[in-house]
Amino acid sequence: MTANWTSYAQWLLAVICCGATVYAGLAAGLLRRTAQRRPRKGQSQPVPAALGAVSILKPLCGAEPRLYENLASFCEQTHPCFQLLFGVSSAHDPAIAVVHRLQAAYPHCDITLVVDARVHGSNLKVSNLMNLVEHARYDLLVVADSDIAVAPDYLQHVCAPLADPRNGVVTCLYRATGIKGFWSRIGALFVNEWFLPSVLVAHATGSREFGFGATLALRRDTFERIGGFEPLKDCLADDYWLAGHVRRLGLRTVLSKMIVATDVIETGFVALWHRETRWLRTIRSVNPAGFAFLFVTFTSPWLLLGARLAGAFHAEATQPVAAAAMTAITCAGCVARLAMHIHATRNGRTFWRDLPLVPLRDALLMLQWLAGAFGSYVIWRGARVPVTTRTAASGTPKLDAVEVLEVSDGR
């Protein structure tokens, strides 16, 4: 009986290893296709015709690293008419000085600073957005996190799909750069070699159940039909739920071809662990089934296990076909994982520098997934925030009123 159970376990693990190889191959192909869309230096990309005027909502909280550079990229848009709204909740917020610098450096831009301490719910980012949107003048709205940098043609690309009335909300993926040493590089690998390819695979297989704080663009009439930001004021994953409410209207979520940039600034293991575990627990709270199957995306541990299984099958004289198949699957998975790393990196120096970190990154992800499966709260800007709480009549999970979520961006 024990031998039978061991055999069943071996075959089950072999199937999972095969699934990890298939995932890595599909992810590598999609990353390659995405990388090929990037314009080379000196090469121009077709820019969609400009739509109507746009109001950009940027909630701020504190002077983050590279905040000026990230916000300045929004001031350099080629779109002919847009309004930039920056919001803080305190007159003493250091981000105010950054906005004043922008106003001086870009006098031709329509830049408004909104200082408003009103709190509408447990999520202070959403409260900030509710205060900001009152000053939005235009019929196209774009909400973007404070740690995002964009190309000059960003607005035209993300707003173009909204010309189709069947499209309700446009969102963007993002690539990360570690700017604070070793652990920030590990964090950048989380974004570039797990988050980004996993969304590409989900999108390619038909999923549209997403919405990212890097960009959420929608028409004002759609925004008003979902009740504005009001349904989001007490929820954790406000970006996901904003897109979800739009989908309930029967409108589509569009994943833009425009990929924006972000920075990973965590300098230590603990800060990075809290940030990434929070992401995984948030995924669990909004999509339990999807979270349950994430284990197949942590490729390196499964490839190591596949090599062990190939050796075990080889040791059994009765399993030569299984041994050969497992060896081929493991080799194919290694090639696919290497290809993922190639297409996720921007240059040869980054490729070789971070290559030894790939197994560590994948193993850490598996540990974080296990921690995410059992935790009941997340750490966000030093505050413990419950993941699962009471539910609003709209179906949106709500935070307890005593738990205040202090956040300005997607961290």
C-alpha positions in Angstrom: 0.0 0.0 0.0 2.9 2.4 0.9 4.5 1.7 -2.4 1.3 2.5 -4.3 0.9 5.8 -2.4 4.6 6.7 -3.2 4.0 5.9 -6.9 0.8 8.0 -6.9 2.7 10.9 -5.3 5.5 10.6 -7.8 3.1 10.8 -10.7 1.2 13.7 -9.2 4.4 15.7 -8.7 5.5 14.8 -12.3 2.2 16.3 -13.6 2.9 19.5 -11.6 6.4 19.7 -12.9 5.0 19.3 -16.5 2.5 22.1 -15.8 5.4 24.3 -14.5 7.3 23.7 -17.7 4.3 24.5 -19.9 3.7 27.7 -17.9 7.3 28.7 -18.3 7.3 28.1 -22.0 4.1 30.1 -22.5 5.3 32.9 -20.3 8.6 33.1 -22.2 6.8 33.3 -25.5 4.5 36.1 -24.3 7.4 38.0 -22.7 9.3 37.7 -26.0 6.3 39.1 -27.9 6.0 41.9 -25.4 9.7 42.7 -25.6 9.5 42.9 -29.5 6.8 45.6 -29.2 9.2 47.9 -27.4 10.5 50.6 -29.9 14.2 50.6 -30.4 16.2 53.7 -29.9 15.4 56.2 -32.6 12.4 54.2 -33.7 9.0 55.8 -33.5 5.8 53.9 -32.6 2.4 54.7 -34.2 0.5 57.0 -31.9 -3.3 56.7 -31.8 -5.3 59.8 -32.7 -5.9 62.0 -29.6 -9.3 61.6 -28.0 -11.0 64.1 -25.7 -9.3 66.0 -22.8 -8.1 64.0 -19.9 -8.0 64.5 -16.1 -5.2 62.6 -14.4 -5.7 61.8 -10.7 -2.5 61.3 -8.7 -3.0 60.6 -5.0 0.3 61.4 -3.1 1.5 60.6 0.4 5.1 61.5 1.4 8.2 62.2 -0.6 9.0 58.8 -2.1 12.3 58.2 -3.9 12.3 59.5 -7.5 8.9 61.1 -6.9 9.8 64.2 -8.9 11.1 62.2 -11.9 8.0 59.9 -11.9 5.5 62.7 -11.7 7.5 64.8 -14.3 6.9 62.0 -16.9 3.2 62.8 -16.7 3.9 66.5 -17.4 5.7 65.6 -20.6 2.7 64.0 -22.4 2.2 64.6 -26.1 -1.6 64.6 -25.6 -2.9 68.0 -26.6 -5.2 68.6 -23.6 -4.8 67.2 -20.1 -5.2 68.2 -16.5 -2.9 66.9 -13.7 -4.5 66.7 -10.2 -2.2 65.9 -7.3 -3.8 65.3 -3.9 -2.5 65.2 -0.4 -4.4 65.0 2.9 -2.1 67.2 5.0 -0.7 70.7 4.5 2.6 69.4 5.9 3.0 66.5 3.4 6.5 66.7 1.9 5.1 65.8 -1.5 3.7 69.3 -1.7 7.2 70.7 -2.3 7.6 68.2 -5.2 4.4 69.5 -6.8 5.5 73.1 -6.4 8.8 72.2 -8.2 6.7 70.6 -11.1 4.5 73.7 -11.3 7.7 75.9 -11.7 9.4 73.5 -14.1 6.3 73.0 -16.3 4.4 76.3 -16.4 2.6 75.3 -19.5 1.0 72.3 -17.8 -2.4 72.5 -16.1 -1.3 71.3 -12.7 -3.5 71.6 -9.6 -2.5 70.7 -6.0 -5.5 69.7 -3.8 -4.9 69.7 -0.1 -7.9 68.1 1.6 -8.0 66.4 4.9 -11.6 65.0 4.6 -11.8 61.2 5.2 -14.6 59.3 3.6 -13.7 55.8 4.6 -11.1 53.3 5.8 -9.0 53.5 2.7 -7.2 56.9 2.7 -6.0 56.6 -0.8 -9.6 56.3 -2.0 -10.5 59.2 0.3 -7.8 61.2 -1.4 -9.2 60.2 -4.8 -12.7 61.2 -3.8 -11.4 64.7 -2.9 -9.4 64.9 -6.1 -12.2 63.9 -8.5 -14.3 66.9 -7.4 -11.8 69.1 -9.3 -11.6 66.9 -12.5 -12.9 69.0 -15.4 -12.8 66.5 -18.3 -14.7 63.5 -19.5 -11.8 61.0 -19.6 -10.3 60.1 -16.2 -7.0 58.4 -15.6 -6.0 57.2 -12.1 -2.3 56.3 -11.7 -0.1 55.5 -8.7 2.5 58.0 -7.5 5.5 55.6 -8.2 4.8 55.2 -11.9 6.8 56.7 -14.8 5.4 56.8 -18.3 6.4 57.5 -21.9 5.4 60.7 -23.6 2.7 59.0 -25.7 1.2 57.2 -22.7 -2.0 59.1 -22.5 -2.9 58.6 -26.1 -2.3 54.9 -25.9 -4.2 54.2 -22.8 -7.2 56.4 -23.8 -7.5 55.2 -27.3 -9.5 52.0 -26.4 -12.1 54.1 -24.7 -13.3 55.3 -28.2 -15.0 51.9 -28.3 -18.2 52.1 -26.1 -17.9 48.4 -25.4 -14.6 49.0 -23.5 -15.1 50.2 -19.9 -11.7 50.5 -18.3 -8.1 50.4 -19.5 -5.3 49.2 -17.3 -1.5 48.8 -17.7 1.1 46.3 -16.7 4.4 47.6 -15.4 8.1 46.8 -15.2 10.2 47.4 -12.2 13.7 48.6 -11.5 15.4 48.0 -8.2 17.0 51.2 -7.0 18.0 50.4 -3.4 20.5 47.5 -3.6 20.2 43.7 -3.4 16.7 43.3 -2.0 15.2 45.9 -4.3 16.7 43.8 -7.2 15.0 40.8 -5.8 11.8 42.8 -5.6 12.2 43.9 -9.3 12.4 40.2 -10.3 9.1 39.6 -8.5 7.5 42.1 -10.8 9.3 41.4 -14.0 9.6 37.6 -13.9 6.6 36.6 -11.9 3.8 39.3 -11.8 4.1 40.5 -15.4 4.4 37.1 -17.1 1.7 35.6 -14.9 -0.8 38.3 -16.0 0.2 37.9 -19.6 -0.5 34.2 -19.4 -3.8 34.8 -17.6 -4.8 37.3 -20.3 -3.7 35.0 -23.1 -5.9 32.2 -21.7 -9.0 34.5 -21.6 -9.0 36.1 -18.1 -10.0 39.7 -17.8 -10.4 39.7 -14.0 -7.8 42.4 -13.2 -7.2 46.1 -12.7 -3.9 47.6 -11.7 -3.2 50.8 -9.8 -0.4 51.6 -12.3 -3.2 52.9 -14.6 -7.0 52.8 -14.6 -8.5 54.9 -17.5 -12.3 55.2 -18.0 -15.0 57.6 -19.2 -16.7 59.9 -16.7 -20.1 58.4 -17.6 -18.9 54.9 -16.7 -17.3 56.3 -13.5 -20.6 57.8 -12.5 -22.6 54.6 -13.4 -20.5 52.6 -10.9 -21.1 55.2 -8.2 -17.7 56.8 -8.4 -15.2 56.0 -5.7 -17.9 55.6 -3.1 -18.1 51.7 -3.3 -14.3 51.5 -2.9 -13.8 53.7 0.2 -13.6 50.8 2.6 -12.0 48.1 0.5 -8.4 46.9 0.3 -7.9 46.1 -3.4 -9.5 49.3 -4.7 -7.9 49.2 -8.1 -9.1 45.6 -8.7 -12.6 46.4 -7.5 -12.9 49.6 -9.6 -12.3 47.5 -12.7 -14.6 44.8 -11.3 -17.5 47.3 -10.9 -17.0 48.4 -14.5 -17.2 44.8 -15.7 -20.5 44.4 -13.8 -21.9 47.0 -16.2 -21.2 44.6 -19.1 -18.2 46.6 -20.2 -14.8 45.2 -21.0 -11.5 45.5 -19.2 -8.7 46.3 -21.7 -5.0 45.4 -21.0 -3.1 48.2 -22.7 0.0 47.4 -24.8 1.6 50.3 -23.0 3.8 49.0 -20.2 4.8 51.6 -17.6 7.7 51.7 -15.2 7.9 51.6 -11.4 10.7 51.5 -8.8 11.3 48.9 -6.0 12.7 50.8 -3.1 12.7 48.2 -0.3 16.2 48.0 1.2 15.7 44.9 3.5 14.3 41.5 3.5 11.5 42.2 6.1 10.1 45.2 4.2 10.2 43.2 0.9 8.6 40.2 2.5 5.7 42.3 3.9 5.1 44.0 0.6 5.1 40.8 -1.5 3.1 38.8 1.0 0.5 41.6 1.1 0.2 41.3 -2.7 -0.3 37.5 -2.5 -2.8 37.7 0.3 -4.7 40.4 -1.6 -4.8 38.1 -4.6 -6.2 35.4 -2.3 -8.9 37.7 -1.0 -10.2 38.7 -4.5 -9.5 35.5 -6.4 -9.1 32.4 -4.2 -9.2 29.9 -7.1 -6.6 31.8 -9.0 -4.4 32.1 -5.9 -4.7 28.3 -5.3 -3.1 27.5 -8.7 -0.3 30.0 -8.5 2.0 27.3 -7.2 2.7 26.2 -10.8 4.2 29.6 -11.6 7.2 29.2 -9.2 9.3 27.4 -11.8 12.7 26.7 -10.3 11.6 24.6 -7.3 9.5 22.4 -9.6 12.5 22.0 -12.0 14.7 20.9 -9.2 12.0 18.4 -8.1 11.7 17.2 -11.7 15.4 16.4 -11.8 15.0 14.4 -8.6 12.0 12.6 -10.1 13.9 11.8 -13.3 16.6 10.3 -11.1 14.1 8.3 -9.1 12.4 6.9 -12.3 15.8 6.1 -13.8 16.7 4.1 -10.6 13.6 2.0 -11.2 14.5 -0.4 -14.0 10.8 -0.6 -14.9 10.4 3.1 -15.7 12.8 3.9 -18.5 10.1 5.9 -20.5 9.1 7.9 -17.5 12.7 8.7 -16.7 13.4 9.9 -20.3 10.1 11.9 -20.3 10.9 13.5 -17.0 14.4 14.4 -18.1 13.1 16.0 -21.3 10.4 18.0 -19.4 13.0 19.2 -16.9 15.4 20.3 -19.6 12.7 22.0 -21.5 11.6 23.8 -18.3 15.1 25.0 -17.7 15.4 26.4 -21.2 12.0 28.1 -20.8 12.9 29.6 -17.5 16.1 30.9 -18.9 14.2 32.4 -21.8 11.8 34.1 -19.4 14.8 35.7 -17.7 16.3 36.8 -21.1 13.1 38.5 -22.2 12.4 40.1 -18.9 15.8 41.8 -18.7 16.7 44.9 -20.7 20.5 44.3 -21.3 23.2 41.8 -21.0 24.7 43.3 -17.8 21.4 42.9 -16.0 20.9 39.4 -17.4 24.2 38.1 -16.0 24.0 40.1 -12.8 20.6 38.7 -11.8 20.8 35.2 -13.3 22.1 33.7 -10.0 19.2 35.3 -8.2 16.5 33.5 -10.3 16.4 30.2 -8.2 16.4 32.3 -5.0 13.6 34.5 -6.3 11.4 31.5 -7.3 12.0 29.7 -4.0 11.1 32.9 -2.0 7.9 33.2 -4.0 6.9 29.7 -3.1 7.5 30.5 0.6 5.5 33.7 0.3 2.7 31.9 -1.4 2.5 29.5 1.5 2.6 32.4 4.0 -0.1 34.2 1.9 -2.3 31.1 2.0 -2.6 31.2 5.8 -2.3 34.9 6.8 -5.4 36.9 7.8 -3.9 40.4 7.6 -1.3 42.5 5.6 1.2 45.1 6.7 0.8 48.3 4.8 2.9 51.4 5.8 3.3 50.0 9.3 -0.4 49.2 9.9 -2.0 45.8 10.2 -4.9 45.6 7.8 -7.3 42.6 7.7 -7.6 40.8 4.4 -11.1 39.4 4.8 -13.7 41.5 6.5 -17.3 42.3 6.2 -18.9 42.6 2.8 -20.8 45.6 1.4 -24.1 45.2 -0.3 -22.3 45.7 -3.7 -20.3 42.6 -3.0 -17.1 44.5 -2.4 -15.1 43.4 0.6 -14.8 46.2 3.2 -12.2 47.0 5.8 -13.3 47.4 9.4 -13.8 51.1 10.2 -11.1 51.1 12.9 -8.5 49.9 10.4 -7.2 52.9 8.4 -5.4 52.1 5.3 -2.7 54.8 4.7 -1.5 54.5 1.2 -1.0 56.6 -1.9 0.1 54.1 -4.4 0.3 50.4 -5.3 2.7 49.5 -2.6 
